[in-house]
Amino acid sequence: MELRFHEVGLLLTDPSVIADQARYVRLNRDYHDLEKVLSVARQYKSTLNGLEEAKSIFYNEQDAELKELAREEIERLEPELPKLEQELKLQLLPKDKEDSKDVVMEIRGGTGGDEAALFAGDLFRMYTKYFEIKGWKYAVSSCSEGAVGGYKEIIFNVSGESVYGTLKYESGVHRVQRVPVTETQGRIHTSAATVAVLPEADEFDVQINEGEIKWDTFRSGGAGGQNVNKVESGVRLRYLWRNPVTGETEEILIECTETRDQPKNKERALARLRTHIYDKEHQKYIDDIAARRKTMVSTGDRSAKIRTYNYPQGRITDHRIGYTIYNLTAFMNGDIQGVIDALQIAENAERLKEIEN
């Protein structure tokens, strides 16, 4: 790994590699992944060497003061070694090649009508609060508001460090149990919203013949000042996509009204088209991962009920790992890292078992 790390470092300075953007980005990701592993490996080696040296002094040195210093060093380093070994094992697990990518997230109100749309809005707010904590950026590309608030559907992009590797655990059905604002009898209702987290496709991940895209422009509706309604800044693209496996064709329709700048809306619509096609072409890859994993964590099944939010009890339960906490208010304000950490630990434990067996 050290040899590969130095090799990749040299390749990244090669003008021919820099000119090939697809290769340059792949190598850059490899470099950072190797750097993380080797940082732990060097710390492990240093601790191991320090421990051996301290033991040698303790058993061979006659000077009482030096023996005492060596004993203190042994007591300090010995507990660190198993921790570093475990961390190194986790770092050496095969990485999902998608983990470092930015994402496109989709939240849709499911069963429950207006209450489901309100809950979809609550989930969107929860995630945006989490993004603020992480220092990630997000941008809404399209949304359809509910009749009494919230969203029937909202689609947005999230960018930052290891976004997909963190948020992929959120895909699935989120269920809420609470008294809706529209309920006059005070009865608890159960509603649901679905969350999909898709790795954002880079330009070179998907081949699109831009000459075959049909573009339309239109005036954006809704509030937002005079320009929104008077200038044709909204864009709509139609693209005929051919399934590389079955040969069947499908027309993809995408609209973008996010900004008042038509070229920017075109650029974002193209990004969504790439991600849409990428998701279709990589579904087999996701299915293969799910089939290989014995754990229920991060299976890629967007129809699976993954979490329940019980408002009367202030409880959140993640059904994949039986994880329950009673801090619903803080959770809905973006404090979701605890459950993501628990899911990552559970998945890594399963993967370590598979490798050791």
FIRO-895503 format. One line per field, with one value per residue (C-alpha): residue in three letters; chain; x, z, y. Coordinates in Angstrom, 2 decimals, always signed. Example, Ala and Ser with C-alpha at 12.3 -4.5 7.8 and 13.67 -1.06 7.14 Angstrom:
BEGIN
rest: c(ala:ser)
kette: c(A:A)
u: c(+12.30:+13.67)
w: c(+7.80:+7.14)
v: c(-4.50:-1.06)
//
This chain:
BEGIN
rest: c(met:glu:leu:arg:phe:his:glu:val:gly:leu:leu:leu:thr:asp:pro:ser:val:ile:ala:asp:gln:ala:arg:tyr:val:arg:leu:asn:arg:asp:tyr:his:asp:leu:glu:lys:val:leu:ser:val:ala:arg:gln:tyr:lys:ser:thr:leu:asn:gly:leu:glu:glu:ala:lys:ser:ile:phe:tyr:asn:glu:gln:asp:ala:glu:leu:lys:glu:leu:ala:arg:glu:glu:ile:glu:arg:leu:glu:pro:glu:leu:pro:lys:leu:glu:gln:glu:leu:lys:leu:gln:leu:leu:pro:lys:asp:lys:glu:asp:ser:lys:asp:val:val:met:glu:ile:arg:gly:gly:thr:gly:gly:asp:glu:ala:ala:leu:phe:ala:gly:asp:leu:phe:arg:met:tyr:thr:lys:tyr:phe:glu:ile:lys:gly:trp:lys:tyr:ala:val:ser:ser:cys:ser:glu:gly:ala:val:gly:gly:tyr:lys:glu:ile:ile:phe:asn:val:ser:gly:glu:ser:val:tyr:gly:thr:leu:lys:tyr:glu:ser:gly:val:his:arg:val:gln:arg:val:pro:val:thr:glu:thr:gln:gly:arg:ile:his:thr:ser:ala:ala:thr:val:ala:val:leu:pro:glu:ala:asp:glu:phe:asp:val:gln:ile:asn:glu:gly:glu:ile:lys:trp:asp:thr:phe:arg:ser:gly:gly:ala:gly:gly:gln:asn:val:asn:lys:val:glu:ser:gly:val:arg:leu:arg:tyr:leu:trp:arg:asn:pro:val:thr:gly:glu:thr:glu:glu:ile:leu:ile:glu:cys:thr:glu:thr:arg:asp:gln:pro:lys:asn:lys:glu:arg:ala:leu:ala:arg:leu:arg:thr:his:ile:tyr:asp:lys:glu:his:gln:lys:tyr:ile:asp:asp:ile:ala:ala:arg:arg:lys:thr:met:val:ser:thr:gly:asp:arg:ser:ala:lys:ile:arg:thr:tyr:asn:tyr:pro:gln:gly:arg:ile:thr:asp:his:arg:ile:gly:tyr:thr:ile:tyr:asn:leu:thr:ala:phe:met:asn:gly:asp:ile:gln:gly:val:ile:asp:ala:leu:gln:ile:ala:glu:asn:ala:glu:arg:leu:lys:glu:ile:glu:asn)
kette: c(A:A:A:A:A:A:A:A:A:A:A:A:A:A:A:A:A:A:A:A:A:A:A:A:A:A:A:A:A:A:A:A:A:A:A:A:A:A:A:A:A:A:A:A:A:A:A:A:A:A:A:A:A:A:A:A:A:A:A:A:A:A:A:A:A:A:A:A:A:A:A:A:A:A:A:A:A:A:A:A:A:A:A:A:A:A:A:A:A:A:A:A:A:A:A:A:A:A:A:A:A:A:A:A:A:A:A:A:A:A:A:A:A:A:A:A:A:A:A:A:A:A:A:A:A:A:A:A:A:A:A:A:A:A:A:A:A:A:A:A:A:A:A:A:A:A:A:A:A:A:A:A:A:A:A:A:A:A:A:A:A:A:A:A:A:A:A:A:A:A:A:A:A:A:A:A:A:A:A:A:A:A:A:A:A:A:A:A:A:A:A:A:A:A:A:A:A:A:A:A:A:A:A:A:A:A:A:A:A:A:A:A:A:A:A:A:A:A:A:A:A:A:A:A:A:A:A:A:A:A:A:A:A:A:A:A:A:A:A:A:A:A:A:A:A:A:A:A:A:A:A:A:A:A:A:A:A:A:A:A:A:A:A:A:A:A:A:A:A:A:A:A:A:A:A:A:A:A:A:A:A:A:A:A:A:A:A:A:A:A:A:A:A:A:A:A:A:A:A:A:A:A:A:A:A:A:A:A:A:A:A:A:A:A:A:A:A:A:A:A:A:A:A:A:A:A:A:A:A:A:A:A:A:A:A:A:A:A:A:A:A:A:A:A:A:A:A:A:A:A:A:A:A:A:A:A:A)
u: c(+0.00:+2.88:+4.41:+1.03:+0.64:+3.97:+3.19:-0.19:+1.46:+3.88:+1.12:-0.87:+1.99:+2.16:+0.82:-0.74:-2.71:-3.80:-5.09:-7.25:-9.80:-11.56:-8.28:-7.05:-10.19:-10.02:-6.33:-6.98:-9.62:-7.24:-4.54:-6.76:-8.11:-4.56:-3.44:-6.13:-5.10:-1.37:-1.82:-3.27:-0.67:+2.20:+0.70:+0.34:+3.97:+5.23:+3.29:+4.52:+8.16:+7.85:+6.38:+9.16:+11.82:+10.23:+10.06:+13.71:+14.77:+12.58:+13.97:+17.61:+18.37:+19.85:+19.16:+16.04:+14.94:+15.13:+13.26:+10.49:+10.20:+10.05:+7.33:+5.21:+5.69:+4.57:+1.45:+0.67:+1.24:-0.17:-3.85:-3.39:-2.24:-5.56:-7.45:-5.10:-5.30:-9.11:-9.00:-6.51:-8.75:-11.67:-9.51:-8.42:-12.00:-12.84:-14.35:-17.55:-16.27:-19.33:-18.76:-16.77:-19.38:-21.88:-25.54:-28.97:-31.63:-35.35:-37.96:-41.54:-44.67:-46.04:-49.17:-51.00:-52.03:-51.43:-49.76:-47.26:-46.38:-45.89:-43.62:-41.61:-41.10:-39.97:-37.44:-36.11:-35.64:-33.93:-31.45:-30.68:-29.92:-27.57:-25.87:-25.21:-23.57:-21.39:-20.51:-22.06:-23.81:-27.20:-29.34:-32.99:-33.51:-37.29:-40.17:-43.93:-45.50:-48.29:-51.77:-51.31:-47.50:-44.51:-43.73:-45.35:-41.85:-38.57:-35.30:-32.00:-28.23:-25.80:-22.04:-19.22:-16.77:-17.87:-21.52:-22.81:-20.81:-22.65:-26.15:-26.63:-28.03:-31.02:-32.57:-35.89:-39.29:-39.43:-42.59:-44.09:-46.60:-48.20:-51.41:-51.71:-52.52:-55.65:-56.89:-59.72:-60.18:-56.57:-55.98:-52.50:-52.05:-49.30:-47.90:-44.78:-42.31:-39.71:-36.10:-33.80:-30.09:-28.36:-24.63:-24.24:-22.80:-19.68:-19.63:-17.42:-19.52:-22.32:-22.17:-24.90:-25.31:-26.22:-27.24:-30.21:-31.54:-34.71:-34.88:-37.92:-37.99:-40.87:-41.69:-41.20:-44.31:-44.70:-43.29:-39.87:-40.15:-40.95:-38.11:-39.33:-42.66:-41.64:-38.43:-38.30:-35.69:-37.23:-35.90:-37.31:-35.29:-36.41:-33.93:-34.47:-32.36:-31.57:-31.09:-27.65:-28.80:-32.32:-32.09:-35.42:-35.83:-37.36:-38.05:-36.66:-38.28:-36.55:-37.51:-35.39:-36.57:-34.10:-32.42:-33.36:-30.44:-31.42:-27.86:-27.47:-30.82:-29.69:-26.45:-28.35:-30.91:-28.02:-26.50:-29.83:-30.08:-26.60:-27.52:-30.86:-29.18:-26.27:-28.73:-30.49:-27.27:-25.77:-28.82:-27.30:-24.15:-26.28:-28.28:-25.04:-23.81:-27.16:-27.04:-23.52:-24.29:-25.87:-26.55:-29.78:-27.82:-27.54:-29.13:-30.18:-33.83:-35.80:-39.10:-37.89:-39.22:-36.04:-37.07:-40.04:-40.46:-42.90:-43.83:-45.99:-43.08:-40.31:-38.77:-36.81:-36.25:-34.04:-35.44:-32.35:-30.23:-32.87:-31.44:-33.80:-33.21:-35.48:-34.28:-36.73:-36.65:-32.86:-32.95:-35.42:-33.11:-30.30:-28.68:-28.69:-24.98:-25.45:-27.71:-25.51:-22.46:-24.38:-25.33:-21.74:-20.44:-23.05:-22.20:-18.44:-18.86:-20.80:-18.18:-15.34:-17.17:-17.54:-13.82:-12.72:-14.99)
w: c(+0.00:+0.75:-2.67:-4.34:-2.34:-3.61:-7.15:-7.18:-5.75:-8.70:-11.24:-9.94:-11.01:-14.53:-17.14:-19.22:-16.15:-15.26:-18.83:-18.44:-15.92:-15.39:-14.50:-12.44:-10.25:-9.72:-8.73:-6.44:-4.58:-4.39:-2.96:-0.16:+0.66:+0.90:+2.97:+5.61:+5.87:+6.00:+8.65:+11.01:+9.89:+10.72:+14.12:+14.74:+13.72:+15.88:+18.91:+18.32:+18.03:+21.08:+23.12:+22.10:+22.94:+26.36:+27.16:+26.15:+28.52:+31.35:+31.18:+30.38:+32.02:+35.53:+36.26:+38.49:+37.16:+33.52:+34.41:+36.03:+32.95:+30.72:+32.93:+32.62:+28.83:+28.66:+30.70:+28.35:+25.06:+25.74:+25.90:+22.68:+20.59:+20.41:+19.64:+16.75:+15.52:+15.42:+13.66:+11.13:+10.45:+9.75:+7.49:+5.53:+4.84:+1.12:+0.60:-1.33:-4.34:-4.14:-0.53:-1.36:-3.79:-3.33:-3.43:-4.80:-2.12:-2.73:+0.03:-0.83:+1.30:+1.41:+3.07:+5.21:+2.86:+4.24:+7.38:+5.24:+3.36:+6.68:+7.89:+4.64:+5.40:+8.94:+7.56:+5.09:+7.94:+10.05:+7.29:+6.53:+10.23:+10.07:+6.95:+8.84:+11.66:+9.14:+7.14:+3.98:+1.26:-0.23:-3.04:-3.82:-7.48:-7.43:-4.98:-4.82:-1.70:+0.28:+0.58:+4.28:+4.28:+3.96:+0.66:-1.52:-3.02:-2.68:-4.52:-3.51:-3.97:-1.06:-1.36:+1.13:+2.40:+2.24:+1.85:+0.26:+2.69:+5.54:+4.15:+2.33:+5.56:+5.30:+2.21:+2.97:+4.55:+7.58:+9.68:+12.05:+14.85:+16.21:+16.48:+13.19:+13.28:+11.25:+13.87:+16.05:+18.29:+19.47:+17.94:+17.03:+13.31:+11.51:+8.33:+6.26:+3.93:+1.69:+1.44:-1.46:-1.38:-4.76:-5.43:-7.77:-11.12:-12.39:-16.03:-17.02:-15.13:-17.70:-21.46:-22.71:-26.29:-25.59:-29.22:-28.60:-25.66:-26.41:-24.44:-23.59:-21.58:-19.57:-17.02:-13.42:-11.28:-7.65:-5.47:-6.05:-7.63:-11.09:-12.90:-11.93:-13.69:-16.67:-17.87:-19.26:-16.81:-16.13:-18.27:-19.22:-20.89:-22.62:-23.28:-24.81:-22.77:-23.96:-21.33:-22.04:-20.71:-22.15:-25.12:-24.13:-24.43:-21.93:-22.19:-19.21:-18.37:-15.99:-15.00:-13.14:-11.88:-9.05:-10.16:-12.24:-14.54:-17.46:-18.19:-14.50:-14.57:-17.72:-16.00:-12.96:-15.10:-16.91:-13.55:-12.50:-15.84:-15.31:-11.78:-12.94:-15.63:-13.34:-10.73:-13.31:-14.76:-11.31:-9.73:-10.46:-8.60:-5.59:-5.74:-5.78:-2.65:-0.91:-1.86:-0.46:+2.84:+5.62:+7.59:+7.15:+7.24:+3.99:+1.78:-0.81:-0.52:-0.66:+0.19:+3.56:+6.74:+8.45:+11.25:+13.41:+14.97:+17.90:+19.07:+22.15:+23.65:+22.24:+20.80:+17.65:+16.76:+13.93:+13.05:+11.24:+14.38:+17.14:+18.15:+20.32:+21.78:+23.56:+22.29:+19.45:+19.73:+19.40:+16.65:+14.56:+15.02:+13.20:+16.01:+13.98:+14.05:+16.90:+14.91:+11.79:+13.91:+15.35:+11.83:+10.59:+13.61:+13.05:+9.36:+9.98:+12.67:+10.19:+7.50:+9.91:+10.87:+7.21:+6.56:+9.72:+8.89)
v: c(+0.00:+2.35:+1.59:+2.27:+5.49:+6.84:+5.65:+7.44:+10.58:+10.63:+9.94:+12.92:+15.22:+13.70:+16.21:+13.40:+12.21:+15.75:+16.14:+13.01:+14.30:+10.96:+9.23:+12.19:+12.22:+8.43:+8.60:+11.56:+9.53:+6.55:+8.82:+10.14:+6.65:+5.23:+8.22:+7.47:+3.80:+4.53:+7.23:+4.59:+2.02:+4.37:+5.12:+1.36:+0.68:+3.54:+2.25:-1.31:-0.22:+2.04:-0.83:-3.24:-0.65:+0.08:-3.66:-4.10:-1.30:-2.61:-6.17:-5.34:-1.99:-1.90:+1.76:+1.95:+5.35:+4.19:+0.97:+3.05:+5.29:+2.19:+0.66:+3.84:+3.79:+0.14:+0.95:+3.84:+2.00:-1.48:-0.39:+1.64:-1.34:-3.31:-0.07:+0.69:-2.93:-2.69:+0.68:-0.69:-3.71:-1.36:+0.83:-2.26:-3.38:-2.97:+0.47:+1.11:+3.06:+5.34:+6.48:+9.62:+10.94:+13.77:+12.76:+13.51:+13.01:+12.53:+12.74:+11.82:+11.82:+8.25:+6.86:+9.37:+12.20:+15.72:+14.36:+12.41:+15.62:+17.45:+14.65:+14.80:+18.50:+17.65:+15.14:+17.71:+20.22:+17.50:+16.74:+20.40:+20.97:+17.95:+19.35:+22.62:+20.65:+18.75:+21.86:+20.38:+22.38:+21.57:+22.97:+22.18:+21.28:+20.71:+20.39:+19.97:+21.44:+19.77:+21.29:+22.18:+22.46:+20.19:+18.46:+15.85:+15.54:+17.39:+16.66:+18.24:+17.87:+17.56:+18.11:+17.68:+15.05:+11.38:+12.40:+9.18:+7.02:+8.77:+9.28:+5.95:+4.49:+6.87:+5.23:+3.56:+4.17:+6.47:+5.99:+8.56:+8.04:+11.21:+13.25:+15.18:+18.90:+18.09:+15.56:+16.93:+13.85:+13.67:+10.23:+9.03:+8.36:+6.46:+8.02:+7.48:+9.16:+7.57:+8.74:+7.82:+8.66:+8.34:+8.83:+11.79:+10.81:+12.54:+13.64:+10.71:+8.11:+8.25:+8.67:+11.05:+12.20:+15.83:+16.31:+14.01:+16.04:+18.00:+21.25:+23.41:+26.63:+28.05:+30.72:+29.61:+29.89:+30.86:+33.62:+35.04:+38.49:+39.83:+38.04:+34.57:+34.99:+37.14:+35.44:+31.88:+30.71:+27.25:+24.40:+21.02:+18.28:+15.09:+12.31:+8.87:+6.45:+2.94:+0.24:-1.30:-4.70:-5.13:-2.74:-1.17:+2.60:+4.99:+8.73:+10.63:+13.99:+16.41:+19.96:+22.49:+25.90:+26.31:+29.56:+32.60:+31.84:+29.57:+28.27:+27.29:+25.49:+23.64:+22.61:+21.30:+19.49:+17.74:+16.75:+15.24:+13.38:+11.88:+10.78:+9.34:+7.22:+6.33:+5.05:+2.86:+1.44:+0.78:-0.87:-4.29:-3.20:-2.14:-5.41:-7.43:-5.64:-6.28:-9.97:-10.35:-8.68:-10.67:-7.49:-5.52:-2.27:-0.32:-2.97:-0.42:-1.53:+1.72:-0.01:-1.36:+0.29:+1.45:+3.82:+4.85:+8.31:+8.05:+11.56:+10.71:+8.73:+10.96:+7.80:+6.93:+3.28:+2.06:-1.37:-2.66:-2.84:-2.53:+0.85:+2.98:+6.44:+8.93:+12.30:+12.93:+16.75:+16.90:+14.25:+16.26:+19.26:+17.43:+15.42:+12.18:+11.31:+8.83:+6.53:+6.81:+5.86:+2.86:+1.71:+2.04:+0.08:-2.65:-2.95:-2.98:-5.66:-7.83:-7.32:-8.19:-11.41:-12.37:-11.81:-13.65:-16.62)
//
